Amino acid sequence: MRMRFKPYARPELLACDFHVHEPLTHGGHWHETYARPDQPWHLELGCGKGGFLAQLAPRHPDINYLGIDITDKVLILAKRKVEAAYAER
């Protein structure tokens, strides 16, 4: 399925406080980016629209989650889905 261009994606992600804008600068130091760096963290490569993260993250506040995807077209959808999941809790 081809994702359509979303002109609002980049500005909305840049305004988000939990989106990492320059991920390469955190190589080897990801724990430092979290509010609770002593907690374990789980990495999801290819998080897509964020369905998995949106289900797990609100249920397990004792774990730091990191979702990575290649394009902001899907990351914006994941961001919104995770925000909605936290709003429900």
C-alpha angles and dihedrals in degrees: 000000000000115000115223122234111266110200091190094055101084097044092046092049091048089054092050116101095210099047114098106224098188106031096172091065090064097056108144092001105074094126089064092062093064127084089229105035094172092068120093116257134214124211124210114193111203096016091177113184092353101249094139094045093046090056099044107035099062091045094051111042088162090072128067113223128205120190119191129190134164101238138042089224089079099026090065089056091048091049092052093045093051092047091051091049091053091046090057092053 
